[in-house]
Amino acid sequence: MDRLLEILIFAGIIAFQTFAGYIDNKYMGVILPVIFTGIVGFLAIAGQLSFSMRDVTMPILGLFTLLGIYASGKESKKKKIQKELDKMKAQDIIKG
């Protein structure tokens, strides 16, 4: 049951970041990276993270992953708009 909950949480995080990028809302897109950075900072201050290679690279990788998910949602919206514009141009040429 714990695995299912973890999968649902990750799916929710990915969906939220993608949606924030899709609607191009920078403030919504920065919520999860700030929370993630805060949690990593808290864990570092509390002594839960050491300065090993894994404990340094994983938070950086996680942060870039969240930013990448936001960017992919934004790119998806751009492609959809461009596709619609191309379709409209094609219809104008046919009618024109």
MIPA-250450 format. One record per residue (C-alpha): residue in three letters; z, x, y negated. Coordinates in steps of 0.02 Angstrom, whole numbers. Example, Ala and Ser with C-alpha at 12.3 -4.5 7.8 and 13.67 -1.06 7.14 Angstrom:
2
<node><code>ALA</code><c3>390</c3><c1>615</c1><c2>225</c2></node>
<node><code>SER</code><c3>357</c3><c1>684</c1><c2>53</c2></node>
***
This chain:
96
<node><code>MET</code><c3>0</c3><c1>0</c1><c2>0</c2></node>
<node><code>ASP</code><c3>35</c3><c1>145</c1><c2>-117</c2></node>
<node><code>ARG</code><c3>-142</c3><c1>211</c1><c2>-93</c2></node>
<node><code>LEU</code><c3>-215</c3><c1>43</c1><c2>-139</c2></node>
<node><code>LEU</code><c3>-111</c3><c1>38</c1><c2>-298</c2></node>
<node><code>GLU</code><c3>-168</c3><c1>215</c1><c2>-344</c2></node>
<node><code>ILE</code><c3>-350</c3><c1>168</c1><c2>-317</c2></node>
<node><code>LEU</code><c3>-330</c3><c1>12</c1><c2>-424</c2></node>
<node><code>ILE</code><c3>-247</c3><c1>112</c1><c2>-563</c2></node>
<node><code>PHE</code><c3>-386</c3><c1>242</c1><c2>-562</c2></node>
<node><code>ALA</code><c3>-518</c3><c1>105</c1><c2>-560</c2></node>
<node><code>GLY</code><c3>-433</c3><c1>22</c1><c2>-708</c2></node>
<node><code>ILE</code><c3>-426</c3><c1>185</c1><c2>-805</c2></node>
<node><code>ILE</code><c3>-610</c3><c1>218</c1><c2>-772</c2></node>
<node><code>ALA</code><c3>-657</c3><c1>39</c1><c2>-819</c2></node>
<node><code>PHE</code><c3>-556</c3><c1>46</c1><c2>-980</c2></node>
<node><code>GLN</code><c3>-630</c3><c1>212</c1><c2>-1036</c2></node>
<node><code>THR</code><c3>-806</c3><c1>155</c1><c2>-992</c2></node>
<node><code>PHE</code><c3>-781</c3><c1>-8</c1><c2>-1087</c2></node>
<node><code>ALA</code><c3>-711</c3><c1>84</c1><c2>-1238</c2></node>
<node><code>GLY</code><c3>-865</c3><c1>195</c1><c2>-1240</c2></node>
<node><code>TYR</code><c3>-982</c3><c1>48</c1><c2>-1211</c2></node>
<node><code>ILE</code><c3>-918</c3><c1>-46</c1><c2>-1363</c2></node>
<node><code>ASP</code><c3>-911</c3><c1>120</c1><c2>-1458</c2></node>
<node><code>ASN</code><c3>-731</c3><c1>99</c1><c2>-1512</c2></node>
<node><code>LYS</code><c3>-661</c3><c1>272</c1><c2>-1546</c2></node>
<node><code>TYR</code><c3>-483</c3><c1>209</c1><c2>-1564</c2></node>
<node><code>MET</code><c3>-483</c3><c1>126</c1><c2>-1393</c2></node>
<node><code>GLY</code><c3>-568</c3><c1>279</c1><c2>-1320</c2></node>
<node><code>VAL</code><c3>-431</c3><c1>395</c1><c2>-1381</c2></node>
<node><code>ILE</code><c3>-285</c3><c1>294</c1><c2>-1310</c2></node>
<node><code>LEU</code><c3>-290</c3><c1>361</c1><c2>-1132</c2></node>
<node><code>PRO</code><c3>-324</c3><c1>544</c1><c2>-1178</c2></node>
<node><code>VAL</code><c3>-176</c3><c1>541</c1><c2>-1298</c2></node>
<node><code>ILE</code><c3>-63</c3><c1>461</c1><c2>-1167</c2></node>
<node><code>PHE</code><c3>-123</c3><c1>588</c1><c2>-1038</c2></node>
<node><code>THR</code><c3>-92</c3><c1>733</c1><c2>-1157</c2></node>
<node><code>GLY</code><c3>81</c3><c1>664</c1><c2>-1196</c2></node>
<node><code>ILE</code><c3>126</c3><c1>650</c1><c2>-1012</c2></node>
<node><code>VAL</code><c3>65</c3><c1>828</c1><c2>-978</c2></node>
<node><code>GLY</code><c3>163</c3><c1>891</c1><c2>-1128</c2></node>
<node><code>PHE</code><c3>320</c3><c1>800</c1><c2>-1070</c2></node>
<node><code>LEU</code><c3>302</c3><c1>871</c1><c2>-894</c2></node>
<node><code>ALA</code><c3>279</c3><c1>1046</c1><c2>-965</c2></node>
<node><code>ILE</code><c3>433</c3><c1>1031</c1><c2>-1075</c2></node>
<node><code>ALA</code><c3>535</c3><c1>956</c1><c2>-932</c2></node>
<node><code>GLY</code><c3>491</c3><c1>1106</c1><c2>-825</c2></node>
<node><code>GLN</code><c3>389</c3><c1>1009</c1><c2>-698</c2></node>
<node><code>LEU</code><c3>233</c3><c1>1113</c1><c2>-733</c2></node>
<node><code>SER</code><c3>225</c3><c1>1300</c1><c2>-718</c2></node>
<node><code>PHE</code><c3>92</c3><c1>1412</c1><c2>-790</c2></node>
<node><code>SER</code><c3>-2</c3><c1>1428</c1><c2>-627</c2></node>
<node><code>MET</code><c3>-190</c3><c1>1414</c1><c2>-619</c2></node>
<node><code>ARG</code><c3>-181</c3><c1>1238</c1><c2>-548</c2></node>
<node><code>ASP</code><c3>-55</c3><c1>1174</c1><c2>-674</c2></node>
<node><code>VAL</code><c3>-160</c3><c1>1238</c1><c2>-818</c2></node>
<node><code>THR</code><c3>-334</c3><c1>1188</c1><c2>-760</c2></node>
<node><code>MET</code><c3>-296</c3><c1>1014</c1><c2>-692</c2></node>
<node><code>PRO</code><c3>-236</c3><c1>940</c1><c2>-858</c2></node>
<node><code>ILE</code><c3>-385</c3><c1>1015</c1><c2>-947</c2></node>
<node><code>LEU</code><c3>-501</c3><c1>946</c1><c2>-814</c2></node>
<node><code>GLY</code><c3>-417</c3><c1>775</c1><c2>-825</c2></node>
<node><code>LEU</code><c3>-436</c3><c1>771</c1><c2>-1014</c2></node>
<node><code>PHE</code><c3>-620</c3><c1>818</c1><c2>-1007</c2></node>
<node><code>THR</code><c3>-647</c3><c1>689</c1><c2>-870</c2></node>
<node><code>LEU</code><c3>-575</c3><c1>551</c1><c2>-980</c2></node>
<node><code>LEU</code><c3>-683</c3><c1>608</c1><c2>-1126</c2></node>
<node><code>GLY</code><c3>-835</c3><c1>616</c1><c2>-1012</c2></node>
<node><code>ILE</code><c3>-807</c3><c1>440</c1><c2>-949</c2></node>
<node><code>TYR</code><c3>-800</c3><c1>379</c1><c2>-1129</c2></node>
<node><code>ALA</code><c3>-960</c3><c1>472</c1><c2>-1170</c2></node>
<node><code>SER</code><c3>-1050</c3><c1>401</c1><c2>-1018</c2></node>
<node><code>GLY</code><c3>-1005</c3><c1>224</c1><c2>-1071</c2></node>
<node><code>LYS</code><c3>-1071</c3><c1>261</c1><c2>-1245</c2></node>
<node><code>GLU</code><c3>-1232</c3><c1>333</c1><c2>-1173</c2></node>
<node><code>SER</code><c3>-1252</c3><c1>181</c1><c2>-1061</c2></node>
<node><code>LYS</code><c3>-1248</c3><c1>67</c1><c2>-1214</c2></node>
<node><code>LYS</code><c3>-1377</c3><c1>177</c1><c2>-1304</c2></node>
<node><code>LYS</code><c3>-1495</c3><c1>169</c1><c2>-1155</c2></node>
<node><code>LYS</code><c3>-1478</c3><c1>-20</c1><c2>-1145</c2></node>
<node><code>ILE</code><c3>-1516</c3><c1>-40</c1><c2>-1330</c2></node>
<node><code>GLN</code><c3>-1665</c3><c1>77</c1><c2>-1318</c2></node>
<node><code>LYS</code><c3>-1732</c3><c1>-17</c1><c2>-1168</c2></node>
<node><code>GLU</code><c3>-1718</c3><c1>-181</c1><c2>-1263</c2></node>
<node><code>LEU</code><c3>-1806</c3><c1>-106</c1><c2>-1414</c2></node>
<node><code>ASP</code><c3>-1947</c3><c1>-40</c1><c2>-1305</c2></node>
<node><code>LYS</code><c3>-1965</c3><c1>-212</c1><c2>-1227</c2></node>
<node><code>MET</code><c3>-1974</c3><c1>-292</c1><c2>-1400</c2></node>
<node><code>LYS</code><c3>-2105</c3><c1>-166</c1><c2>-1458</c2></node>
<node><code>ALA</code><c3>-2210</c3><c1>-200</c1><c2>-1304</c2></node>
<node><code>GLN</code><c3>-2203</c3><c1>-387</c1><c2>-1338</c2></node>
<node><code>ASP</code><c3>-2253</c3><c1>-358</c1><c2>-1519</c2></node>
<node><code>ILE</code><c3>-2403</c3><c1>-254</c1><c2>-1465</c2></node>
<node><code>ILE</code><c3>-2458</c3><c1>-390</c1><c2>-1343</c2></node>
<node><code>LYS</code><c3>-2440</c3><c1>-528</c1><c2>-1473</c2></node>
<node><code>GLY</code><c3>-2504</c3><c1>-420</c1><c2>-1615</c2></node>
***
